[in-house]
Amino acid sequence: RDSLENTLTETEARYSCQLNQVQSLIVSVESQLAEIRSDLERQNQEYQVLLDVRARLECEINTYRGLLDSEDSKLPCNPCATTNACERPIGPCISNPCVSRTRCGPCNTFVH
């Protein structure tokens, strides 16, 4: 009977030790999970800030693009033609300023 009680006591002690180890592991994993969640939330906030900055920059770029387009429309289509400085006719006015252009003649005007 004493032998069985000793075995039972040893088994309970061993399981108690293992239970403590598992509980310690659970606490550690929960701590890591909380840290990961915190990092994820911080990164999400940083991402939202970056998206906001990107949206504002795109808006600013569009504003400048609109200003440039409106300034381009104020320029004469053939600036050299009004001064009779060109020896040959100048090509049509360029409607899209983003299209690649080449310089022509001594006027340095742009054509397609």
N, C-alpha and C positions, 0 to 999 in steps of 0.2 A: 504494500500500500504506500509506503514512504517513497518507493521508487517511482510509482505513478504520479504522486504529488510533486516530486522533484521534476519529473519530465513535464508535467503540466505547467509548473512555475517557469521552467526554462523556455517552454514553448510560448507562454504568455509574454515573457520578457523579450523574446526574439521578435514576436509579432508586434509588440509595443514599439520596439526599436524601429522595425520596418515601417510601421504606421507613422512614426515621427519623421522618418526620412521622406516618406511619400508626402506628408503634409508640408514639410520644408520645401520639397520640390514644387508643390502646388503654389506655395507662397511666392517662390522665386519666379515661376512662370507667370503668375498673375501680375507680379511687379514688372516683368519684361513686357507683358501685354499692355499694361497701363502706360509704360514709357513709349511703346510703339504707337499707341493711340494718340498720345500727346504729340509725338513727332509728326504723325499723319495729319493731325489737326493744324499744326503749325505750318506744314508744307501746303496744306489746302488754303490756308489764309494767305500765304505768300503767293500762291498760284492765282488766287483771286485778285490780289494787288497787281500782279503782272498783267492779268487780263484787262484790268481797268486801265493800266498805263498804256497797254497796246491799243485799246479802243480810243483813248484820248489822243495818242500819237497818230492813229489812222485818221481821226477826225481833223487833226491839225494838218496832216499831209493833204487831205482833201480840200481843206480851206486854202492852203497855199496853191494847190493845183488850180482851184477855181480862180484865185487871184491872178495866177500866171496866164490862164486861158483868157481871162477878161482883158488883161494887158495886151496879149497877143492880138486880140480882136481890134484893139484900138490902133495898132500899127498899120500903116498903109500896106496894101498888098504888094506893090512893086515900088519900093522906096526910091530906086534909082530912076524909074521912068519919069518921075516928076522933075528931075534935074537934067534930063537928057544926057546922062553920063554913060548910058549903055550904048554900045554900037549895034547890038542885036536885041531882039525882043526877049523879054524875060518870061519864064514859065508861069503857070497859074499859081495862085495863092495857095499855100498849104493850109488845109483846114485842121489837120491833126499835127500838133507840134511834136508829138512823140515819134513820128515817122522819120526814118533816117533820111538826111538831106545832104546834098553836095553843093559846094559853092560853084557859082557860074560867073564867068567873065570878070571884068575889072570892078563890077559893082559889089561883089561879095554878097550878093543876095543868094537865097537858098531856093533850090528847085528839087523836085523828086528825082 
